[in-house]
Amino acid sequence: MNLKGLSFIGPRRGQPTDKPFHAANPASGKGLEPPYHGATVEEAEEACALAGEAFRTFRRTTPAERAAFLRRIADEIEGIGDALPQRYVEESGLPAGRANGERGRTCGQLRMFAAALESDGWNRPLIEPAQPDREPLPKPDTRLRYIALGPVAVFGPANFPLAFTVAGGDTASALAAGCPVVVKAHSSHPGVSEMVGAAIRKAIDACGMHEGVFSLLFGSGSKIGPVLVNHPAVKAVGFTGSQSVGRSLFDLAAARPDPIPVFAEMSSINPVILFPGRLAEEADAIVDGLYGSVTLGVGQFCTNPGLVLLPEGAAADAFAEKLAAKLGAHDAAPMLNRGTCEGYDAGLERLAKTSGVETLLRPEPEHGPGGCHAAPALFRVGAADFLKADPLHEEVFGPVTLLVRCSDADTVRKVITAVSGQLTVSFHANASDVSANADLIADLETFAGRLVCNGFPTGVDVSASMVHGGPYPATTDSRFTSVGTRAIDRFLRPVCYQSFPPEALPPELRD
């Protein structure tokens, strides 16, 4: 595919600028062609205005029409061929297997939403006929369905160049709902983004959709991000990334004359609780599983297990020693970009300097030719020191975890409470552990959107029952998920039709 390095403003391409940027291979540091030109404020405003125009007709397309559109997008993405995973590897430093797996997930979730649209479950229509003889007052005929919220601005992350970005879960669920989308592409992988953006444009043409249904903007988030959030045509925001940026978008949207929802997935350290019975029985297996979860994708997952709560005593000390040895044998690998690597280094420094923290493993920085390589690290602290040190409650994005020694279940509860809302909480327990800690385990559901028993948090299955969300600061709205078919709920709103004549009712609300 011939990459042009220009935004998609609806059907047309953006204009070149005098200050383009290049993607860089994080493994080698080599700049990648072509240069990419950031969208101007005027182009961002045009994209939003086009989305507003498209909404009038796109929201009224049938579920079957939108299902065909989503399937065509998946077909077009697959039709790119080997060029897509090749560019993915060059821009991310991640292996080809991850690229192909993520492409499969991206196309799979597009088809999943298509299948959901072909069932009645996504809209949940409700019909309550009139009761003219009801006392003391007659009941009118009332019927409820959900309609599209409006154009959505989507901000993609660095760590999932496909599954959470241009055609990822936010875009797929918004389009499924009937909402046009304007995507702000992440600057770490503009080539992958342009390829997928071109595939969506082809699907728009093939399916006869309004030209403003999709736009893709390159460039500085600080420059065009506020334009997207503040534009009157935009009615919701989808975001995956850091807590600081997610909160800034949330505050910006709340300050609008007409506040809009921001569905931001942000910070999570995903505590893993090791109960004593299970630890005594399965220590080696837990070491292996935790090692794999911490190092997966160089720790660049929002579900990375950044905190492990374990009992005091010899068994826990032996566990820590084995885990440190296993992590220490893991080679350094390139992170997504220099900024991510620098953030990881700063996070390790913060952990190491905090009072009471013991460094079990912290390799010397070996950033390699691209300046982005990082190796795993491991720290340990007592619960009392952890509870006193707010810096320990913050996410460190990368292959590191912090062990926290807890004397009893009440201490575990205090530590979990201190870190507040999470995407996940995992625990390892045998039958005796479950019986002895029933109240604590029941309480865990108030802290996270997904509970994992005898497993690890990395690996989010794309399914109808999945919840990828949680209380703040994991997300800005714990009532929703950004993964699975129920992610569509974020971009729908209920409407009641009272005393309508049958011919005026939407098809799904007719008798």
N, C-alpha and C positions, 0 to 999 in steps of 0.2 A: 504494500500500500504506500502511495506517495503522500507522506506527511507534509502538511503546509505550515503548521505552527500558528494557526489562526483560530480564533473563537468561532463558534456557530451562533449567529444571532438569528434564531429561527432558521429560515432557508438560506440565508446568505452568510458569507464568511466575514470575520472582522478585518480591520485594517492593520497594516504593519505599523510599528512604533519605532522610535529611535532608541529605545532601551529594552531590547529583548533579553530573554534569559534562556539558558540551556539546562536540560536535565543532565545529571551526572551519574555515571556508574559508581555506586558506593564501594564496590570491591576494588576498582582500579583508580577511581577519581577522574577518569576520562570523561570529557564533555561529550554529549550526544547531539547529533544533528536531528532535526533542524532547530534553528532558534525559535523560541516561542514568544509571541507578542501578546502582552496583557490587554484585556478589554478596557476600553475607556469608560468613564462614568456614563457618557451618553449611550454607549453600546449596552451597558448593563440596564439602563433605563428603558432602552428600546426592547431588550429581551423580555423585561417584566411586562411592558405594555402589550407585546405580542402574546404573552401568556394570558393576560387578562382578556384579550380579544378571543383567544382560542377557547377559553373556559366556557363561553356562551354556548358553543356547539359541542365541545368535547364532553362536558358533563352530561349531555343528553344522548350520547352514544349508548347503544345497548350493551349490557354485559357481554354478550356474544361478540360484538364488534371489538370491544377492548380486549377480550380474551384472544382473539385472532391477532390483534396488534402486538400483544405481549409475546405470543408465540413467534411472530415474525421477527421481533427484536432478537429473541434467542437464536433463531435460525441464522440471522445475519451476523451475529457475534461468532457463532460457530463457523460461518462461512469465511471469516477472516483467515482461518487456517493457522499455520505454524508461525506466521509473522507476529501474532499477538503474544504467545508465550515467550518468543524470543525477545521482543521488546520489554516484556514484563521482567524478565531476568536481568536485562541490561539496566533497567531503571531502578530496580528494587534490591538487587543483590541476592534475592531469594532463589531457591532452586527451581528447575523446570517442573518438577513434580508438583510443587506448590502452585505454580502458575496454571498448570492443567487442572489441578483440583479446584482452584478458585474459579476458573472459567466454567467448570462443570457445575459448581454451586451457583454461580450467577445465572446461568441458563436454566438450571433446575428451579430456582426460586421464581423466575419469570413465568415458567410453565406451571408452577404451583399456584401462583395467583390467578393464572388463566383458568385452571381447573376450579379454583374456588369461586370465580365469577360465574361458572356454569352450574353452581348449586345455589340454593336459596339461603344457605347458612350465613354468607358474608353480609347480607343486608338485613336479615332478621325482621321481615315485615310482620306487623301485628295488626289484626283486624278485630275491632270490637263493635258489633252491630248496635243499632239504636234499640233502646228499650222505652218505647213511648208510654208504657203503663207503669214504669217504675215510680215508686213513692219514696220521698215526698215530691221529687222532681223527675221529669222524664230524662232519660239519658240520650244524648245525641249520638249519631254514628261517628266514630273516631277511628282513624287508621294511621299507622305510623310506618315510616320507612326512613332510611338514611340516604343522604345526598352528599355529593362532593363538597368539600370545604372551600376550595379555591386554589389558585396557583400556589405552588410550593417551591421555596428556595432550598436547595440541598447543598450542604457543604461536606465534601468527602474527606476521609482521613488518609494518612500516608500509609498505614499498615495493611490495608486491604485494597490494592490497586483496582480490583475488579468487583468483589462481592459487596463492598460497602461504598462504592464510589459512583461512577457515572450511571451505570445501569444496575446498581446495587439495590439493597433492600428498601431504602427510602424512596428511590425513584420508582422501583417496581410497584410498591404498595400505593404510592401517590397516583401513578398512571392507572392502576387497577381501580382506584376509587373514582377516577374521572377528573383528576387534577393535573393540569399542565405543570411542567417542571422546568426550573432554571437551575442548572448545576454549576457551582463554583468548583472547578477541578483543582486537585491538590498539585502543587508545583513539583513534587517529587516524581510524578509519573505522567507528564503531559502527553507523551506519545501513546501510551496505553489508553489514556482518556480520549484522545482524538480518534483513535481507531474505533472505540466503542461508540463515541458520539456520531461518527459517520455511519455506523451500523444502524443506530436509532433513526437517523435522518432517512436512510434507505427504507426502513420499515414504515416511516410516516408517509413517504411517497407511495409505497406499494399498497398501503391500506387506506389511502385517501383521507388521512387525518389533517386537521388544520395545521398550517405551517408553524404556528406559534406554540404547538404542544410541547416542544422541547428546544432548549437552548443550552449551550455549553460555553462557559466563560473561563479563560485563562487569566493569570495575573495575580496581583496582590490582594489577599483577603482583607487587609486593613483599608484598602482603597475602595473596592467594589462590594465588600461584604455589607457595610452599612447601607449602601444603595439598595441591595436586595432586601434587607430586613425592613427598611423604611418605605419601600415603594407601596403605594396604596393598592396596587393590584395583587400583591403577595398576601396570602392569608394564613400561611404556616411556614415553619422552618424545620428542616431536618438536619441534624448535626451529629457528627461523631468526632471526638478529639479531646483536647485537654479541658480541664475544669475552668481554667482562667478564660479561655476563648469562649467556651460554651456559656459560661455565666455572663460574659459581656454581651453576647448575642441575645440572651434571655432578657437582660436588663434593657437593651436597646429596643426589643420588641414590646416590652411592657411600658415603655415611655412613649410609644406611638399615640397619636390621638385616638386611634382604634387599636388597642392592644391585640396582638395575635399570639397564638401558642408557639413555643419553641420546644421541639422534642429533641433534647440534647442528651446523647450518651457520653458520659464524661469519665470521672475518676473512679477507679475501683481497685482495691488491693486483694479482694477475694480470699478471705481467711480460710485456712484449712485447720480443722480441729482434730487432734489425735488423742483419742481416749485411751486410757492405760491398758485395758484388756486387749483391744485390737492391736495396739502397738507391741505388746508382748508376743502376740501370735504371728504378726505379719510385718515385722520391722523391715526386713530386706525387700519385700514386695513394695512397701510404701516408699522406701528410699528410691527404688527404680522408677516408680510412677511419678513421684514428685520431681525427680531429676528430669524426666522427659517433659513434664508440664512446664517447669521453670525455663528450660532451654529451648522449647519449641519456638521456631521462628525468631530466635535470638531474644526471646522474652517479650516480643513486641505484639502482645495480645492484650486486649482490654480485660481478658479473663485470666491473665497471668497470676499464679498464686504467690502474692507478695508477702504473705504473713502466714506463719505456721504456729499454732498454739499447741503446746505439748506439756505433759506433766513433768514435774521435777523428779530427779533421781537418775540412777545408773543407766536404766534402759533408754531414757531420753538422751543422755550424754553419748551413749554408744551410737544411737541413731544419728545424732549430729555429726559425729566423727565419720561415719560411713557416707553420709550425704556430702560432707565437705570433700572427701577423697574422690567421690564420683564426679562432682562438679569440677574439681580441680583438674581432672583429666580431660575435660572438654575443651576443644580448641576454640580460639577466638574466631568470630565470624563477623561479616559486615552488617552493620545496622542500616536502616533505610536511608539515612542521610547524616551529614555532619551535625546538624542541629540536634537530632535524636541522640547521637553518640555523646555529644557534649552535655546534654541533659542527663544522660545516664551517669557520666563521670561525676557531675555535680551532685547527683543523688547519692552515689556511693560515698562521696566526701561528707555529705550531710549526715549519713548514717554513722560513719566511722567516728565523727567528732562529737556525737551526742553522748552525754554522760550516761554511763552504765552499759554502753553497747560494747560487746566483744566481737572483734573481727576474726571470723573463722576462716574466711577465704576472700582475698582481694588481690587478684593478680595485678602486676604492673601493666599500665596501659600499653597495648600494642595495636595501634590504630591502623597499621598497614598502609599500602600505597594510596588508598582512597581516603584515609583519615577517618574511617568509620568503623573499624573493627572493635569488637568488645568481647570480653570473656565473662563467664558466670562469677558471681560473688555470693557470700553467705555471712550473715551476722546473727548474733544472739544477744538477748537482753532479758532481764527479769521483768515480771509484770509490773512491779511497783515503779521501776524506772520508765517503762513504756508508758504508763498512765500519766506520768508527769511531763512527758516530752511530746508536745504536739508535732514536731517535725517527723517523728516516727510514724505518725498516723497518715502521712501523705504518700501517694503512689510514687514509686521509682520505676519508670518505664524501661524495662530491660530484663536480662536474665539474672535476677537477684531475688532472694527471699530473706525474711527476717524471722528467726525463731524466737518465740516468747515463752518463757517458762511460767507455767501457771500452777499454783498449789492445789486448786480445787475448782469445782464447777462454778462457784460464785465468782472467782477471779476470771474465769473464761468469759462469763457474762459481762463483767466490767470491761474487759478488753474489747469484746465485740461491740458493746455500747459506745465505747470511745471512738471507734472508727466509723460509726454511723452507717448510712445506707451503702449497700454493695450490690453489684450485679449477681454475685454468687456467694454462698457460704457452703463449704464442704466439710464433712466430718467422717472419720473412720471409727467405727464402733462395732463390737460384737454384741450378742444378745444381752449379756450382762451389762455392758456399757449403756445400751439403749434403755434398759430397765432402770438403771441407777441415775440416768440423766434425762428422763422423759420430759420434765418441765423445761429444761434448757433447750432440748431439741425442738420442742414445740414453740419456744420463743424465737427460734432462729428465723422463722418465716416473716417476722416483723422487720428484719434487717436486710432481706435480699429478695430478688425476684426469682431466683432458682436455687434450690437446695440439692446438694449432691451427696449421696451416701456411698461410702467406700469407693470413691472415685476422685477425679481431679477436674478442675473447672474448665480447662482449655478443651476446645472442641464443642462448638455450639451447633447442635443438630437443627437443620431447617425443617421444621414440622409444625403441624397445626397446634400442638400443645406446648411448644417451646415459648419460654419467656426470657427475653434478653432486655432486662430493665431492672429497676429497683429504686428504693427511696434515695433522695438526695444525699450525697452528691453523685451517686452513680448515674442518675438521670434527673432531669428537671420535672418529670411527671411520672410517678411510680404506677399510674393506672394503666400504662401501655407497655407494649413490647415493640422492639425494632426488628425482631426476627420472627418468622412464622406467619401464618395467614392472618392472625389477629393484628398484625402490624398495620393493616388497612384501616383499623378503627381510628388511628390518629388523624386521618384525613377525611373523615366523614362526620356529619352532624345530623341529628334527628329532626324530622319535620312531621307534624301531625296534620292530617287532612280531615276536617270536620264537616259533616253533612254535605259531602260532594256528590253530585250526580254520577252514576256509574261511568258514563262516557267520558267524564273529565278526570277520572282517577288514573294514576300511573298503572301500567299493566299488572305489576306485582301486588297491587292492593285491590284489584277487582275480585268480586265474589267468584 
